[in-house]
Amino acid sequence: MRNLALSAALVLALAGCATTNGAPGPSAHDAARDTLWLDRLAWGASSTDLAAVRARGRDAWLDAQLQPHTPAVLPEAAQAQIRALTISQQPLLPLVQKMEAQRKAADAVTDDMAKADAQKAYQQALTLLAREASARALLQALYSPQQVQEQMTWFWFNHFNVHQYKSNLRVMVGDYEQGLRERSLGRFRDLLGYTARHPAMLRYLDNEQNAANRINENYARELLELHTLGVGGGYSQRDVQELARVLTGLGVNLTDNKPKLKPAQEAQYRRDGLTEFNPARHDFGEKQLLGLTVKGDGYAELDQVLDALARHPRTARFVSRKIAQYFVADEPPPLLVERMAERWRQSDGRIADVLRTMVASPEFEASLGRKFKDPTHYVVSAVRLAYPDRVVLNTGPMIGWLYRLGQAPYNRQTPDGYPMDENAWAGPGQMTTRFDIARAIGSGSAGLFKVEGEKQDRPAFPQLANPLYYDGIQPRLAAATRQALGQAASPQEWNTFLLSAPEFMVR
């Protein structure tokens, strides 16, 4: 693991400190080992989850996680913040139409200065809605008892990535993410169908521009390359073109108006919220892709193709490998991936079953404490450790940190999603920024409890030397880390050093 530049005094003390030094052996299922196990499956271990695992066992805890109640019950202080959000109070369709009316009104202003102000206000309103979605996602990650569901919600958004700054997607990302959350542990086919018909995906990958004789291949290509079969998944350029034909006519309608259709096309028309299938724009010719013959049936063609893609062996292998890369290792063991893919095929792509196979594997156990935290895992786990019994009142600092670290919510421009390997996140600049964040949290000056409108932050000095630390973290600290902590000149500095330690950079 790369060395962490904590401060001039600590560089020599921590130089060369391997992240696994001092960790319990792979057969030791003690509190420290269970904490590592929880670090991997949750957004950072908590005292509550550790107590549950110690009392009931890992299997019982995992069973409850893989069959979550819907929706999760968060602490009231967190739930109240979520209830107050505009995206929680207004359904997507009227909210989008409200924003569209604001955009049109701004564009209609004739005075140049007033027009610029109105357009700026519209953009700010969109940004606020996306920020609300970020706040909700972080509160869920911090406080939801359904931690595996929250981990998979992040994973699926990254897998089926959309970028918030494309068109008006800032108003849609919260709804898109919520639908992924609800399906995150179910069948992959349901996730695939949901994303294929969500206006955020159709708009992000330009499928609303895809029509007969005016083919746009963007979504078709990513559906094969990134969402199902994977790069080198055995498809051809012809398959991309044929899939694009299947997808013609599937787009977005922000109005309440129905397009003008010929009488023969009326029965083929479909509308679900903002998503529209317009038969006048669809290519009804027969298609051939991946050895499959697709008759020109219109809207039903998409389900036929999605069924085939979801059940394809290459999809099982490709997505299983990505899940293993997220949870186990940057280069996941091939035999583990094959067992996960086999379980995928046996269970018809049930994600909970695939996860259970992964977690029960010896490869998963052997990998604990060796997976480098990406920025979101680092930030959320740090706040969960610092404030286990107190709900943050302002997620703004966390959002700001994620922007600084290069992994802000909904902000990956390309459809491949954020990388999940250590090389992407372990550079010197990243480590320096993490130290700054550790210092802000450790000193209690992060602003997490500063309510909007109030001049001063509420006192919030974190107590990192808590039972979770003594039971689950301290036993696996390397000698160099213990020495550095022993040299801390204040509780604030001690907190900073712990949150900057090599052992805290992994899960």
Buried (B, 14 or more C-beta within 10 A) or exposed (E): BBBBBBBEEBEEBBEEBEBBBBBBEEEEBBBBBBBBBBBBBBBBBBBEBBBBBBEEEBEEBBEBBBEBEEBBEBBEEBBEBBEEBBBBEBEBBEBBBBBBEBBEEBEEBEEEEEBEEBBEEBBEBBEBBBBBBBBBBBBBBBBBBBBBBBBBBBBBBBBBBBBBBBBBBBBBBBBBBBBBBBBBBBBBBBBBBBBBBBBBBBBBBBBBBBBBEEBBBBBBBBBBBBBBBBEEBEBEEEBBBBBBBBBBBBBBBBEEEEBEBEEEBEEBBBEEBBBBBBBBBBBBEEBEBBEBEBEBBBBEBBEBBBBBBBBBBBBBBBBBBBBBBBBBBBEBBEEBBBBBBBBBBEBEBBBBBBBBBBBEBEBBBEBBBBBBBBBBBBBBBBBBBBBBEBBBBBBBBBBBBBEBBBBBBBBBEEBBBBBBBBEBBBEEEBBEBBBBBBBBBBBBBBBBBBEEEEEEBBEBEBBBBBEBBEBBBBBBBBEBBBBBBEEBEEBBBBBBBBBBBBBBBBB
